[in-house]
Amino acid sequence: MDGETRRQDIMEQLRMSDQPLSASRLAQNYAVSRQIIVGDIALLRASGEAILATARGYLLEKEEQGVVAKIAVCHRPEQVEEELTTIVSLDGEVVDVIIDHLLYGELRGSLGIRTQEDIATFLKAYAASEEKLLSNLTNGVHLHTVRCESMEQVGKIKQALRKKNLLFEE
């Protein structure tokens, strides 16, 4: 299969999938290296395809329903599970994490965490890697873009984070 055909097929798989597709899994499907898939995704993104790269794989950006809000939080690395669980347990999706870096400005990492299973997968990947959380660069201060059904839900999430001393309020 040539590269153009493979990229068209990858786009079709992304359109049909509700779950992230890992580069390793795609590489297996097409009998190519993971790096070839990473290159394919880069070419697709450069051509205007709205592909998100998450810690669990690639997703096609979809029009989502609901309210989107940014929530400022601050916590130690060992509190990340508590923070994510608080948001997800109140039916919020943790879309991303954002920090304000002194040199680069805004840095963003896509998360797409909607369920306890997503949290477990993220924490397992974090524990297995030597990587640091983005919030380590800002002494724990960071933002999350959160998607919910209503602003009332956003308020409940903020209240729960406040009770756990995770909400950043100067």
Secondary structure, DSSP 8 states (H G I E B T S, - for coil): --HHHHHHHHHHHHHH-SS-B-HHHHHHHHTS-HHHHHHHHHHHHHTT--EEEETTEEEE-----SEEEEEEEE--GGGHHHHHHHHHHTT-EEEEEEEEETTTEEEEEEEEE-SHHHHHHHHHHHHHS----GGGGGTTEEEEEEEES-HHHHHHHHHHHHHTT-B---
